[in-house]
Amino acid sequence: MSYLYIIEELYNQLNDVEEHGEVATYIRELSHIDSDKFGVCLIDSDNQYHQVGDSDEPFSIQSIAKVLSLTLAYKMAGESLWDRIGVEPSGSPFNSLVQLEYDNGIPRNPFINAGAIVVCDYLISQLDQPEDEFISFVRRVSKNEQINYSEEIAASEKATGYRNAALINLMKDFGNIRNDIGKVLDFYFLLCSIKMSCRELARTFLYLMNYGKDPETGEQVISLSKTKRINAIMQTCGFYDEAGEFSFKVGLPGKSGVGGGIIAVHPKQYSIAVWSPRLNKKGNSWKGMQFLERFTTKTEQSIF
């Protein structure tokens, strides 16, 4: 099967389709992005790269970084992590306060904002220098020492982060935040600000395609059992209240971000990253969702 031929064919098809959606203007720095950007990169099990469009241009990966923070926290905490975070789809917006209060300060899963904030709180408790140690972990799994936070994007998020402040205060009241609120939020905004290209993102997630082991370096980033569980949470919770739709139409574990990026993996087959900044009403890349649905249909490859 020629992945590159299929990727190029679908890329050209979608370039001719009238695009819907808007960029994430509520984060000022993201509102400046060229909304016509579109890139795709797939890395197969033979470590062959297949890419098209703006696949080498870095963008803010936003909530995709939550998979990486979860990986590090889960590796350190083990199953005790789930005492503070659930593993169920939320069925509600990613920043819902109502659901969090109903659940007594326990977030439904680690990919909604409240869940990722609890993961940040855990990492701050465990790491001597959480910001430095986390970005070092990301650089190691991406095999790229140039990956970094964007101070400008983090500051932009902090400037309008009132809902996240409400979430963390509510969880603090329920006893599910152990550290200083400001420190935890600053760390959360930083990890969401990380910038990568589609090529870098697809490379970073090879460990989840390969049962927890980096196929190039041989490092066991996380155990086989924990890899299975992270992929399962990506499958059921990776797209907020559109996770069921993505599973139904695409059929891959994946995670989206409001920067317009989507990462998806097919175990032992490929890791694929798509970037297009215009978002649908659920906060997921409109063109990215369309591309991946067409891709798994055309290749007849999904986990189902």
C-alpha positions in Angstrom: 0.0 0.0 0.0 1.4 3.4 -0.9 0.6 5.7 2.0 2.1 8.7 0.3 -0.1 8.3 -2.8 -3.2 8.1 -0.6 -2.2 11.0 1.6 -1.5 13.2 -1.5 -4.8 12.2 -3.1 -6.9 13.0 0.0 -4.9 16.2 0.6 -5.7 17.4 -2.9 -9.3 16.5 -2.5 -9.7 18.4 0.7 -7.9 21.5 -0.7 -10.8 21.7 -3.2 -13.5 21.5 -0.5 -15.0 24.6 1.0 -13.6 24.7 4.5 -15.7 25.3 7.6 -14.9 26.4 11.1 -12.8 29.1 12.8 -9.4 29.3 14.4 -9.3 29.5 18.3 -9.6 33.2 18.7 -10.1 33.1 22.4 -6.3 32.4 22.7 -4.9 35.6 21.2 -1.7 34.1 19.9 -3.6 31.3 18.1 -5.8 33.9 16.4 -2.8 35.1 14.3 -2.3 31.7 12.6 -2.9 31.4 8.8 -6.2 29.5 8.8 -5.3 28.0 5.4 -2.4 25.9 6.7 -2.7 22.2 6.1 -0.1 19.5 6.7 0.0 15.7 7.1 2.8 13.3 8.2 2.5 9.6 8.6 5.4 7.4 9.9 4.9 3.7 9.2 6.2 0.6 11.0 9.2 0.6 8.7 10.1 4.1 9.9 9.3 5.6 6.5 8.0 9.2 6.5 5.2 10.1 4.2 4.2 13.8 4.3 2.5 16.5 2.4 1.7 20.2 2.7 2.7 22.3 5.7 4.0 19.2 7.6 7.3 20.8 8.7 5.8 24.0 10.1 5.6 24.1 14.0 2.3 24.9 15.6 1.0 24.9 19.2 0.0 21.3 20.0 -2.2 22.5 22.9 -4.2 19.5 24.4 -2.2 16.9 22.5 0.5 17.6 25.1 -1.9 16.1 27.7 -1.1 12.6 26.4 2.6 13.2 27.1 2.0 14.6 30.6 -0.3 11.6 31.3 2.4 9.2 30.1 5.0 10.6 32.5 2.6 10.8 35.4 1.2 7.3 34.8 4.7 5.9 34.5 5.5 7.3 37.9 2.3 6.9 39.8 1.0 3.6 38.4 -2.6 2.7 39.1 -2.9 5.1 42.1 -3.2 7.9 39.6 -6.8 6.8 39.0 -7.7 7.6 42.6 -7.7 11.3 41.5 -8.9 11.1 37.9 -11.5 9.0 36.1 -11.2 7.2 32.7 -14.7 7.8 31.4 -15.7 10.0 28.4 -17.0 13.3 29.7 -19.9 13.9 27.2 -19.6 17.5 28.2 -17.4 20.5 27.1 -13.7 20.1 28.0 -14.0 22.9 30.5 -17.3 22.0 32.2 -17.7 23.2 35.8 -21.0 21.6 36.3 -19.7 18.1 35.7 -16.7 18.6 38.0 -18.9 19.7 40.9 -21.3 16.8 40.3 -18.3 14.4 40.5 -17.0 16.0 43.7 -13.8 17.4 42.2 -12.7 14.2 40.4 -12.3 14.9 36.7 -13.9 12.4 34.3 -10.7 11.7 32.4 -7.1 13.1 32.1 -7.8 14.8 28.7 -10.4 17.4 29.8 -8.9 20.5 31.2 -9.6 19.6 34.9 -8.0 16.1 34.4 -4.9 17.5 32.8 -4.6 20.1 35.6 -4.6 17.3 38.2 -1.9 15.5 36.2 0.1 18.7 36.4 -0.4 18.9 40.1 0.8 15.3 40.5 4.0 16.0 38.4 4.7 19.1 40.5 4.6 17.0 43.6 6.9 14.4 42.2 9.5 16.4 40.2 12.2 18.7 41.5 12.0 20.9 38.4 8.7 20.0 36.7 9.0 22.4 33.8 12.5 21.4 32.9 12.0 17.7 33.6 8.8 17.5 31.5 10.3 19.2 28.5 13.3 16.9 28.8 11.0 14.0 28.6 9.2 15.4 25.6 12.6 16.0 23.9 13.6 12.4 24.6 10.5 10.8 23.1 10.5 13.1 20.2 14.2 12.6 19.6 14.5 16.3 19.1 16.3 18.7 21.5 14.8 21.7 19.8 11.3 21.1 21.1 10.3 23.8 23.5 7.5 25.8 25.2 6.2 29.0 23.7 6.3 31.7 26.4 4.1 33.9 24.2 1.4 31.3 23.8 1.5 30.4 27.5 1.1 34.1 28.5 -1.8 34.4 26.0 -3.6 31.5 27.6 -3.0 32.7 31.1 -4.4 36.1 30.2 -7.8 34.6 29.5 -7.6 31.5 31.6 -10.5 32.3 33.9 -12.4 29.1 33.4 -9.3 27.0 34.1 -8.8 29.1 37.3 -12.4 28.3 38.3 -11.8 24.6 37.7 -8.6 24.4 39.8 -10.2 26.4 42.6 -13.1 24.0 42.7 -10.9 21.0 42.8 -8.8 22.6 45.5 -11.9 23.0 47.5 -12.6 19.3 47.1 -9.0 18.5 48.2 -7.9 17.2 44.8 -5.2 19.8 44.2 -2.1 19.5 46.5 0.1 22.4 45.3 -0.1 26.2 44.9 -2.8 27.0 42.4 -0.8 29.6 40.5 2.2 27.2 40.1 0.0 24.4 38.8 -1.8 26.7 36.3 1.5 28.1 35.0 2.8 24.6 34.4 -0.5 23.6 32.7 -0.4 26.7 30.3 3.3 26.0 29.5 2.7 22.3 28.5 -0.2 23.3 26.3 2.1 25.9 24.6 4.6 23.4 23.2 5.2 23.7 19.5 5.8 20.9 17.1 5.3 20.2 13.4 3.3 17.3 12.0 6.6 15.4 11.3 7.8 16.0 14.9 4.4 15.1 16.4 4.1 11.8 14.4 7.7 10.9 15.5 6.9 11.7 19.2 4.0 9.3 19.3 5.7 6.3 17.8 6.0 4.8 21.3 2.2 4.5 21.5 2.2 2.9 18.0 4.8 0.4 19.2 3.4 -0.9 22.4 5.3 1.6 24.6 8.7 1.1 23.0 10.5 3.7 20.9 11.1 1.8 17.6 14.3 3.8 16.8 16.0 3.9 20.2 14.6 0.7 21.8 13.7 2.6 24.9 10.7 1.3 26.8 9.0 4.7 27.3 6.1 3.1 29.2 5.0 -0.5 29.8 2.9 -2.5 27.4 0.0 -2.6 29.8 0.1 1.1 30.4 0.3 1.8 26.7 -2.8 -0.2 26.2 -4.6 1.9 28.7 -3.4 5.2 27.4 -4.5 4.2 23.9 -7.8 3.2 25.2 -8.3 6.6 26.9 -7.3 8.3 23.6 -9.9 6.2 21.8 -12.7 7.0 24.2 -11.8 10.5 25.4 -9.3 12.1 23.0 -11.8 14.5 21.3 -13.8 15.8 24.2 -17.5 15.5 23.5 -16.9 14.4 19.9 -14.9 11.3 21.0 -17.7 9.0 20.0 -18.0 10.6 16.6 -14.2 10.2 16.0 -14.2 6.6 17.1 -17.2 5.9 14.9 -15.9 7.6 11.8 -12.1 7.2 12.1 -11.6 4.2 14.4 -8.2 5.1 15.8 -6.9 6.2 19.2 -6.2 9.9 18.9 -6.0 13.3 20.5 -6.8 16.7 19.2 -5.7 20.2 20.2 -7.3 23.6 19.6 -4.2 24.7 17.7 -5.7 22.6 14.9 -3.5 19.5 15.3 -4.6 15.9 15.6 -2.4 12.9 16.4 -3.6 9.3 15.8 -2.0 5.9 16.0 -2.7 2.5 14.6 -0.8 0.0 16.8 2.1 -1.7 14.9 1.0 0.1 11.7 1.6 3.9 11.8 1.5 7.2 13.6 -0.2 10.1 11.8 -0.4 13.8 12.5 -2.6 16.3 10.7 -2.7 20.0 11.2 -5.4 22.5 9.9 -6.2 25.4 12.3 -9.9 25.9 11.5 -12.0 24.2 14.3 -15.5 22.8 14.2 -18.0 23.6 16.9 -16.6 20.9 19.2 -13.1 22.4 19.1 -11.5 19.9 16.8 -9.8 20.5 13.4 -12.5 20.4 10.8 -10.2 19.5 7.9 -8.2 17.1 10.2 -11.3 15.1 11.1 -12.4 15.0 7.5 -8.9 13.8 6.4 -8.6 11.0 8.9 -12.1 9.7 8.2 -11.3 9.5 4.5 -7.9 8.0 5.2 -9.1 5.1 7.3 -11.9 4.5 4.8 -9.6 4.6 1.8 -6.9 2.3 3.4 -9.5 0.1 5.1 -7.3 0.3 8.2 -8.6 1.0 11.6 -8.4 -0.8 14.9 -11.8 -2.3 14.3 
